[in-house]
Amino acid sequence: MWVSYCEDGASPSWCWYCCCSCPKKVLQFAGIEDVFTSSRGSTKTLGNFVKETFDCLMKTYGFLTPNFWKEARFTKSPFQDYFDILAKPSNKVIVYASKEAAPERFEA
């Protein structure tokens, strides 16, 4: 769906026109004020035109823009919480001889 404008030959200012009133109402409910709509082919299928207008709006509002972001509360990672414990040197080293002998622990 394109939002476009036309210049009226009688007036020097830019004027907005709307060919069909139903999609214009749908777009005005969405908060869009100045609208130009056009259709090709059979205009008797107004329901399809209104449905496509609604689908276009849903796809447009599907993008997550910064004003819709939720505030994120950042928590500390486990590495930051237990930094003191992790930073202490340990005397024990666990070495596995092989994958088959993994349950057996050899302390060096």
N, C-alpha and C positions, 0 to 999 in steps of 0.2 A: 504494500500500500504506500502510495506516495502522497505527501502533503505538498501541494504546489500552489502557485498563485497566478493570476491573470491580470493584465492591465486593461482596464475599461477604456475604450476609445473616447467616451464622452467626458470622463473625469481625469484630471492629471494625477490623482493619487492612486495608490495600489488598492484594489478592492478584492475582497474574498468572495467567492461564489461557492455554492453547494448545489449539486445536481439532484441529490437524493436526500430526503430528510431523515430517514431511519438511521443510516450509519452516522449521520451527523449527530443525532441524539445520543447514540451509543458512545461516540467519541467525546461529547460534552459531558456525559456521566463520568468519563475517565479523567476529566479536567482539561481537555484540549478545547480551546475556545474557537479559534479560526480554522475552518476546515474546508478543503475542496475535495470532493469525491467524484469519481466518474466510473462508468461501467461500460463493458462491451458485450455484445451478444444479446441474449435474452434478458431483458430487465424485469420479466415477470417473476423470476426466481429471486424475489427480494429477501426471502429467508436465508438463502445461501450467501447473499451479499452481506447481510447483517452478521451471519455466523462467521464469515471470513474476516470481517472487521474485528469481531470479538477475539478470534484466534490470533490475529495480528497484534492486538493489544496484549494478550497473554504472553506472546513470545517477546514483546518489547519489555514487559515488566518482569520477564524471567531472568533478566540480567541482574546480578547482585551488585548494586552500586554502593559506594561508601556510606551514603546516608542511610542505608538499610542494614549496615553491619551492626552486630551486637557488640557490646563492650566485652572485651576479653579480660578475664582476670588471670594473670599469669601466676602459676604456682612454681615453687622450686622443684627442680628435678631431684630424683633420689641421690644423684651424685653430689648435688649441692647440700642436701640435708645431712648426708653422712660423710661429708668431706673429711672431718676430723678422724673418723674411724678408718676411712680408706687411705688417708695420708700416712698413718702410722706404719712403720716398717714391721714386717712379720718375720719371725725366725723359722716358721714352718713352711715348707714347700711341698706340695703334693705333686708327684710325678706318676703318670700312668705309663706302664711298660708297653702295652699295646691295647687295641680295642677289646680284645678278648679278655684281657686281664684288668679291665677297668675297675671292677669292684675292689681289687686288691690295691692297697695304697702303700706306697713306699715313701717314707719320710727321709729327706736328705738333710 
